[in-house]
Amino acid sequence: MEQRRIGNTDLVTSVIGFGTWEMSTTMYGDIDVDEADRAVNLAIDHGITLFDTAEVYGPFHSEELLAKALGARRKDIVLATKVGFRYDPETQRVNGLDSKRENVIARTEGCLRRLDTDVIDLMMIHWPDHDTALEETVGALEQLKRDGKIRYYGVSNFDVAMLDECQRHGALAVNQVGYHLFDRRMEAEVLPWCDANDVGYMAYGSLGFGLLTGAFTPETTFAEHDWRRRGNAFDLPLFEREPFLAEIRVCNRLKELAADHGRSVAQLALAWVVGHPAVSVALVGMRNEHELQENVAAADWRLTDAIRADIDRVFEEEGVPTHVDTPQALSPPGLRRRA
């Protein structure tokens, strides 16, 4: 599998990364834990070397399941996780964002323990905490790096102004933000900034949170605990009824386009993401061997300009927006920014 360097670091990883949000067991529909465990090891066997998780996935379940699945193979991969939330001490439910120095350091200790590792290769701040100065947050990450608890650090869901401010106080390795065919917001500013500043870009939601797998139909519904049931996807109405139906029409046409090249629509979508020169890694969930093999096979497909034009033509003819000019989401779902 193709390997790419993450920003200005010595971290070189597979261009397809294993995203573990789906392993939360509480946020992304039903999952077979044993199948997910096997998928982790099969992923390594197939050349995937970047595994991304977060303490909030569950919370905590994803980190624990990933550590169990990795076992002694932890040494063979690049391990990334994220902090930056505050939790109710009794229920352990999220009750706010908190990227203050003390919380970042304390939560990192929890990640180290759950992930059963001495050092985290890449620690990220999951969402911007608008009530804490970035100088303080970056200072905490720098301290963790000096103490040998993390190797590199970055952020997730930060805009260009925030990235510039972070760079004034430290050295970011990466920004992790959603990027897929139905959400091209990052093409306006963030992706060009990362490219120009030698900061890695990790794309999450590369398959549109399932929209680009080809598995959805107009009859598809989501479980009560599945976040997609709300309709909103990071400030975009992707799972609201009318947009959802239009996206299925687009996906069905993209299926035909991909089939003309002997590929699946998921492979088309992943190849499109990794084809952007600023993208370091495209993250995708892989809950079983079938999904894994299909995703891995996308890594070596280089889309021609003609194929990319055909993709854009489908969106135009179906009247489905790609949201290039829509503002970036700067607060997580359910935790709106205070005025």
SEBA-581361 format. One record per residue (C-alpha): x, y, z negated; residue number from 1; residue in three letters. Coordinates in pm, 1 decimal, decimal comma, padded with zeros to 6 digits. Example, Ala and Ser with C-alpha at 12.3 -4.5 7.8 and 13.67 -1.06 7.14 Angstrom:
# residues 2
          X          Y          Z     i    aa
    01230,0   -00450,0   -00780,0     1   ALA
    01367,0   -00106,0   -00714,0     2   SER
This chain:
# residues 339
          X          Y          Z     i    aa
    00000,0    00000,0    00000,0     1   MET
    00115,5    00353,7    00071,7     2   GLU
    00284,8    00522,4   -00223,5     3   GLN
    00274,9    00897,0   -00292,6     4   ARG
    00452,8    01115,0   -00544,1     5   ARG
    00231,2    01304,3   -00787,8     6   ILE
    00325,7    01669,3   -00771,6     7   GLY
    00674,3    01766,6   -00885,7     8   ASN
    00725,8    01450,7   -01094,5     9   THR
    00893,7    01113,5   -01062,4    10   ASP
    00554,7    00940,2   -01079,6    11   LEU
    00509,2    00751,3   -00753,1    12   VAL
    00183,1    00559,5   -00726,7    13   THR
   -00051,3    00386,8   -00487,8    14   SER
   -00262,6    00624,6   -00281,3    15   VAL
   -00573,5    00439,7   -00404,2    16   ILE
   -00617,0    00460,3   -00780,9    17   GLY
   -00834,4    00254,2   -01013,0    18   PHE
   -01093,6    00480,1   -01178,5    19   GLY
   -01248,4    00340,9   -01496,0    20   THR
   -01549,2    00564,9   -01561,1    21   TRP
   -01763,7    00269,6   -01458,3    22   GLU
   -01600,9    00067,0   -01737,6    23   MET
   -01754,0    00296,5   -01999,3    24   SER
   -02043,3    00043,7   -02034,4    25   THR
   -02275,1    00328,0   -02140,8    26   THR
   -02263,6    00587,3   -01861,8    27   MET
   -02266,9    00418,4   -01523,4    28   TYR
   -02529,9    00149,0   -01507,5    29   GLY
   -02471,0   -00214,8   -01588,8    30   ASP
   -02129,4   -00375,3   -01566,4    31   ILE
   -01995,6   -00728,1   -01603,1    32   ASP
   -01705,2   -00678,3   -01843,9    33   VAL
   -01537,5   -01004,6   -01748,5    34   ASP
   -01554,2   -00916,7   -01379,0    35   GLU
   -01406,2   -00573,3   -01451,1    36   ALA
   -01125,0   -00737,2   -01647,9    37   ASP
   -01041,7   -00957,3   -01350,8    38   ARG
   -01063,8   -00662,0   -01113,8    39   ALA
   -00792,8   -00478,1   -01309,9    40   VAL
   -00546,2   -00761,9   -01267,5    41   ASN
   -00640,7   -00823,0   -00906,7    42   LEU
   -00587,9   -00452,6   -00839,4    43   ALA
   -00229,9   -00476,5   -00961,5    44   ILE
   -00180,8   -00788,9   -00750,7    45   ASP
   -00297,5   -00588,5   -00447,0    46   HIS
   -00057,5   -00300,1   -00507,2    47   GLY
   -00268,1   -00053,6   -00707,2    48   ILE
   -00043,7    00112,2   -00963,5    49   THR
   -00245,7    00412,8   -01088,2    50   LEU
   -00514,2    00356,0   -01352,3    51   PHE
   -00718,7    00651,7   -01472,5    52   ASP
   -00939,3    00659,5   -01781,1    53   THR
   -01057,1    00902,6   -02052,0    54   ALA
   -01147,6    00885,5   -02417,4    55   GLU
   -01496,6    01015,5   -02342,3    56   VAL
   -01579,0    00721,3   -02115,5    57   TYR
   -01803,1    00536,4   -02355,9    58   GLY
   -01679,3    00712,7   -02561,9    59   PRO
   -01366,6    00501,2   -02609,5    60   PHE
   -01493,4    00181,6   -02441,7    61   HIS
   -01310,0    00233,0   -02114,5    62   SER
   -00971,3    00283,4   -02280,0    63   GLU
   -01019,9   -00023,1   -02497,8    64   GLU
   -01134,3   -00245,6   -02209,2    65   LEU
   -00852,0   -00124,2   -01986,8    66   LEU
   -00588,9   -00193,3   -02254,0    67   ALA
   -00722,8   -00544,1   -02301,8    68   LYS
   -00724,6   -00610,7   -01928,8    69   ALA
   -00375,0   -00474,5   -01872,2    70   LEU
   -00203,9   -00659,3   -02155,1    71   GLY
    00163,1   -00709,6   -02075,5    72   ALA
    00113,6   -00558,0   -01729,6    73   ARG
    00093,8   -00209,8   -01882,0    74   ARG
    00460,9   -00169,7   -01787,6    75   LYS
    00380,2   -00221,3   -01418,4    76   ASP
    00142,5    00072,8   -01376,7    77   ILE
    00106,6    00448,9   -01420,6    78   VAL
   -00146,9    00513,3   -01695,2    79   LEU
   -00351,4    00834,7   -01701,1    80   ALA
   -00612,7    00945,7   -01951,4    81   THR
   -00791,8    01262,4   -02061,1    82   LYS
   -00887,1    01445,1   -02380,6    83   VAL
   -01053,8    01774,2   -02467,8    84   GLY
   -01385,2    01690,7   -02634,3    85   PHE
   -01507,6    01717,5   -02992,8    86   ARG
   -01712,9    01433,9   -03144,7    87   TYR
   -01968,9    01415,0   -03421,5    88   ASP
   -01791,4    01229,4   -03704,9    89   PRO
   -02096,9    01016,0   -03784,8    90   GLU
   -02240,2    00928,5   -03442,5    91   THR
   -01920,5    00971,7   -03236,1    92   GLN
   -02129,1    01150,5   -02975,4    93   ARG
   -01979,9    01445,5   -02791,2    94   VAL
   -02081,9    01773,8   -02948,6    95   ASN
   -01858,2    02019,1   -02765,9    96   GLY
   -01535,0    02094,1   -02587,2    97   LEU
   -01218,9    02141,5   -02791,8    98   ASP
   -00875,2    02194,6   -02641,4    99   SER
   -00723,9    02356,2   -02948,6   100   LYS
   -00375,3    02243,2   -03036,9   101   ARG
   -00472,4    02027,6   -03333,7   102   GLU
   -00748,6    01846,8   -03146,1   103   ASN
   -00541,7    01776,7   -02834,7   104   VAL
   -00263,3    01625,7   -03045,1   105   ILE
   -00498,4    01426,5   -03268,7   106   ALA
   -00706,2    01291,6   -02979,6   107   ARG
   -00389,7    01189,0   -02795,7   108   THR
   -00292,3    00976,3   -03093,6   109   GLU
   -00628,7    00801,9   -03061,5   110   GLY
   -00569,0    00737,9   -02691,6   111   CYS
   -00227,9    00587,4   -02764,4   112   LEU
   -00382,2    00354,9   -03019,1   113   ARG
   -00676,0    00243,6   -02802,0   114   ARG
   -00457,2    00199,2   -02495,5   115   LEU
   -00205,6    00003,0   -02700,6   116   ASP
    00090,8    00192,8   -02560,9   117   THR
    00383,5    00397,1   -02690,3   118   ASP
    00358,7    00663,6   -02422,3   119   VAL
    00095,4    00790,2   -02179,6   120   ILE
    00234,1    00859,0   -01834,9   121   ASP
   -00012,4    01135,1   -01752,0   122   LEU
   -00234,3    01316,6   -02002,1   123   MET
   -00498,6    01557,9   -01877,1   124   MET
   -00736,9    01809,3   -02031,0   125   ILE
   -01072,7    01680,8   -01911,1   126   HIS
   -01261,5    02009,7   -01877,9   127   TRP
   -01167,9    02372,3   -01943,4   128   PRO
   -01249,6    02483,5   -02297,5   129   ASP
   -01356,4    02842,1   -02235,4   130   HIS
   -01317,4    02932,3   -02603,6   131   ASP
   -00951,4    02832,4   -02637,2   132   THR
   -00657,7    03016,7   -02482,7   133   ALA
   -00480,0    02806,8   -02222,0   134   LEU
   -00149,1    02908,5   -02376,0   135   GLU
   -00248,1    02715,4   -02689,6   136   GLU
   -00364,1    02411,5   -02494,1   137   THR
   -00056,1    02394,1   -02274,7   138   VAL
    00157,7    02444,6   -02584,1   139   GLY
    00004,0    02131,8   -02737,1   140   ALA
    00075,4    01932,4   -02422,1   141   LEU
    00433,3    02057,7   -02416,1   142   GLU
    00472,2    01946,4   -02777,9   143   GLN
    00338,7    01599,5   -02696,0   144   LEU
    00587,0    01579,1   -02410,6   145   LYS
    00878,3    01681,0   -02632,9   146   ARG
    00770,4    01424,8   -02890,6   147   ASP
    00772,9    01148,7   -02628,7   148   GLY
    00400,4    01077,1   -02661,8   149   LYS
    00331,6    01168,1   -02297,8   150   ILE
    00552,9    01183,8   -01989,7   151   ARG
    00364,1    01445,7   -01789,6   152   TYR
    00044,8    01645,3   -01823,4   153   TYR
   -00220,3    01805,1   -01612,4   154   GLY
   -00580,0    01919,7   -01609,4   155   VAL
   -00913,6    01818,1   -01464,4   156   SER
   -01187,6    02039,0   -01319,7   157   ASN
   -00982,3    02360,7   -01342,6   158   PHE
   -01010,9    02641,7   -01088,6   159   ASP
   -00726,6    02840,5   -00933,9   160   VAL
   -00728,2    03120,2   -01193,2   161   ALA
   -00701,9    02862,8   -01471,4   162   MET
   -00427,2    02673,9   -01288,1   163   LEU
   -00227,1    02994,8   -01248,9   164   ASP
   -00262,4    03067,6   -01620,3   165   GLU
   -00149,6    02716,3   -01712,8   166   CYS
    00159,0    02754,6   -01497,4   167   GLN
    00253,4    03069,0   -01686,4   168   ARG
    00299,3    02860,0   -02000,7   169   HIS
    00416,4    02521,6   -01872,6   170   GLY
    00437,8    02293,1   -01571,1   171   ALA
    00130,7    02105,9   -01450,0   172   LEU
    00176,9    01772,7   -01279,3   173   ALA
   -00177,2    01735,0   -01148,7   174   VAL
   -00531,6    01866,6   -01121,5   175   ASN
   -00806,8    01604,3   -01103,7   176   GLN
   -01130,1    01721,0   -00940,2   177   VAL
   -01413,4    01559,9   -00746,5   178   GLY
   -01370,5    01537,9   -00370,7   179   TYR
   -01569,6    01335,7   -00119,1   180   HIS
   -01758,0    01374,5    00205,7   181   LEU
   -02067,0    01521,6    00036,1   182   PHE
   -01864,3    01758,2   -00185,6   183   ASP
   -01594,2    01960,6   -00010,8   184   ARG
   -01582,9    02253,7   -00252,6   185   ARG
   -01215,6    02204,7   -00328,7   186   MET
   -01113,3    02270,9    00030,9   187   GLU
   -01168,8    02644,7   -00014,5   188   ALA
   -00909,0    02718,0   -00283,4   189   GLU
   -00804,2    02435,7   -00514,9   190   VAL
   -00659,5    02190,7   -00262,9   191   LEU
   -00457,3    02462,4   -00085,0   192   PRO
   -00330,3    02587,0   -00424,1   193   TRP
   -00215,7    02238,7   -00526,8   194   CYS
   -00042,2    02191,4   -00193,4   195   ASP
    00136,2    02526,5   -00214,2   196   ALA
    00243,2    02482,7   -00577,5   197   ASN
    00356,5    02118,3   -00558,6   198   ASP
    00092,4    02011,8   -00809,5   199   VAL
   -00062,5    01672,3   -00750,1   200   GLY
   -00431,3    01631,1   -00670,5   201   TYR
   -00628,8    01332,1   -00795,9   202   MET
   -00965,1    01304,0   -00623,4   203   ALA
   -01241,7    01146,1   -00827,8   204   TYR
   -01580,0    01037,2   -00695,7   205   GLY
   -01414,5    00945,6   -00366,2   206   SER
   -01715,5    00732,6   -00270,1   207   LEU
   -01965,2    00997,2   -00371,5   208   GLY
   -02048,2    00814,7   -00695,9   209   PHE
   -02188,8    00528,5   -00490,6   210   GLY
   -02347,4    00732,7   -00210,9   211   LEU
   -02078,3    00623,4    00033,6   212   LEU
   -02074,4    00253,8   -00048,3   213   THR
   -02366,8    00178,9    00180,4   214   GLY
   -02550,0    00008,1   -00103,9   215   ALA
   -02824,7    00265,7   -00162,6   216   PHE
   -03167,4    00265,1   -00000,9   217   THR
   -03469,9    00495,2   -00044,1   218   PRO
   -03592,3    00247,3   -00306,3   219   GLU
   -03274,0    00270,0   -00518,3   220   THR
   -03327,5    00373,2   -00879,9   221   THR
   -03083,9    00420,9   -01165,4   222   PHE
   -03089,1    00274,8   -01514,7   223   ALA
   -03197,9    00494,0   -01803,6   224   GLU
   -02841,3    00531,8   -01930,5   225   HIS
   -02694,2    00598,4   -01584,4   226   ASP
   -02589,4    00964,3   -01555,9   227   TRP
   -02701,2    00976,3   -01190,1   228   ARG
   -03062,5    00940,7   -01304,1   229   ARG
   -03055,9    01312,6   -01391,8   230   ARG
   -03021,7    01401,0   -01023,7   231   GLY
   -02746,4    01656,4   -01073,1   232   ASN
   -02386,1    01567,7   -00991,0   233   ALA
   -02144,0    01831,9   -01118,0   234   PHE
   -02373,9    02119,9   -01023,2   235   ASP
   -02480,7    01963,7   -00692,5   236   LEU
   -02828,4    01809,2   -00640,0   237   PRO
   -02688,4    01493,1   -00484,4   238   LEU
   -02922,4    01253,3   -00664,0   239   PHE
   -03237,3    01462,4   -00652,0   240   GLU
   -03499,7    01297,6   -00434,6   241   ARG
   -03488,3    01494,2   -00108,0   242   GLU
   -03108,5    01539,6   -00091,1   243   PRO
   -03066,2    01173,3   -00184,8   244   PHE
   -03283,7    01057,7    00105,6   245   LEU
   -03095,4    01282,9    00347,3   246   ALA
   -02760,7    01151,4    00221,9   247   GLU
   -02876,9    00794,1    00278,5   248   ILE
   -02956,5    00885,8    00639,0   249   ARG
   -02605,4    01026,5    00678,5   250   VAL
   -02453,9    00718,6    00520,0   251   CYS
   -02643,9    00487,9    00753,3   252   ASN
   -02508,4    00674,5    01053,7   253   ARG
   -02157,2    00671,1    00908,0   254   LEU
   -02195,0    00294,4    00868,1   255   LYS
   -02244,9    00268,7    01243,4   256   GLU
   -01944,8    00494,0    01307,7   257   LEU
   -01724,5    00285,5    01078,6   258   ALA
   -01849,8   -00039,5    01233,7   259   ALA
   -01737,3    00083,8    01575,5   260   ASP
   -01384,9    00065,6    01433,9   261   HIS
   -01431,6   -00265,1    01255,4   262   GLY
   -01452,4   -00098,5    00914,9   263   ARG
   -01704,1   -00032,6    00636,5   264   SER
   -01849,0    00304,8    00544,6   265   VAL
   -01664,3    00289,4    00210,4   266   ALA
   -01336,2    00247,2    00394,2   267   GLN
   -01425,1    00539,7    00620,1   268   LEU
   -01497,3    00759,4    00317,0   269   ALA
   -01175,3    00665,4    00136,1   270   LEU
   -00962,8    00710,6    00448,1   271   ALA
   -01115,2    01056,4    00488,8   272   TRP
   -01014,4    01157,1    00133,7   273   VAL
   -00657,4    01026,4    00144,9   274   VAL
   -00614,5    01186,8    00485,6   275   GLY
   -00600,3    01530,5    00324,5   276   HIS
   -00231,4    01623,4    00290,9   277   PRO
   -00272,5    01766,3   -00060,6   278   ALA
   -00435,5    01453,2   -00205,9   279   VAL
   -00200,0    01238,1   -00414,3   280   SER
   -00446,5    00970,5   -00520,8   281   VAL
   -00808,1    00885,1   -00440,8   282   ALA
   -00973,7    00734,5   -00747,8   283   LEU
   -01244,0    00475,2   -00704,6   284   VAL
   -01422,4    00238,6   -00938,5   285   GLY
   -01373,6   -00131,8   -00874,1   286   MET
   -01595,9   -00357,7   -01079,3   287   ARG
   -01536,5   -00684,1   -00895,9   288   ASN
   -01311,3   -00855,3   -00643,4   289   GLU
   -01526,1   -00766,6   -00341,3   290   HIS
   -01514,0   -00392,8   -00414,3   291   GLU
   -01142,9   -00414,6   -00481,5   292   LEU
   -01056,0   -00583,6   -00152,8   293   GLN
   -01270,2   -00341,8    00046,1   294   GLU
   -01115,0   -00035,4   -00117,2   295   ASN
   -00757,2   -00156,8   -00079,4   296   VAL
   -00813,9   -00216,7    00291,6   297   ALA
   -00890,0    00153,5    00341,1   298   ALA
   -00540,6    00265,6    00243,4   299   ALA
   -00379,7    00197,9    00580,4   300   ASP
   -00647,0    00359,5    00800,7   301   TRP
   -00544,9    00695,6    00946,3   302   ARG
   -00848,5    00875,7    01084,2   303   LEU
   -00800,5    01049,2    01416,5   304   THR
   -00918,8    01403,4    01478,8   305   ASP
   -01190,6    01254,5    01699,0   306   ALA
   -01325,1    01036,4    01415,7   307   ILE
   -01322,8    01332,5    01178,6   308   ARG
   -01514,7    01536,3    01434,7   309   ALA
   -01766,8    01254,1    01468,1   310   ASP
   -01815,1    01254,5    01089,6   311   ILE
   -01877,5    01628,9    01082,8   312   ASP
   -02121,0    01597,7    01373,1   313   ARG
   -02332,7    01351,1    01173,9   314   VAL
   -02360,0    01597,8    00884,7   315   PHE
   -02447,8    01881,8    01120,1   316   GLU
   -02713,6    01687,0    01308,8   317   GLU
   -02874,2    01562,7    00987,0   318   GLU
   -02862,7    01910,7    00832,1   319   GLY
   -02684,2    01784,4    00520,2   320   VAL
   -02454,2    02038,3    00349,4   321   PRO
   -02097,2    01967,6    00244,8   322   THR
   -02104,5    02252,0   -00012,2   323   HIS
   -01771,7    02406,3    00091,8   324   VAL
   -01889,0    02747,7   -00029,9   325   ASP
   -02064,7    02629,6   -00348,3   326   THR
   -01902,4    02737,4   -00678,0   327   PRO
   -01695,2    02478,0   -00858,7   328   GLN
   -01839,1    02314,6   -01169,5   329   ALA
   -01642,9    02443,4   -01469,2   330   LEU
   -01838,9    02275,9   -01748,2   331   SER
   -01931,9    01908,3   -01785,6   332   PRO
   -02290,0    01791,9   -01735,4   333   PRO
   -02490,4    01848,1   -02051,9   334   GLY
   -02243,2    02097,1   -02198,6   335   LEU
   -02313,6    02423,8   -02029,5   336   ARG
   -02076,5    02712,5   -02081,2   337   ARG
   -02174,1    02965,8   -02344,7   338   ARG
   -02218,6    03323,6   -02221,4   339   ALA
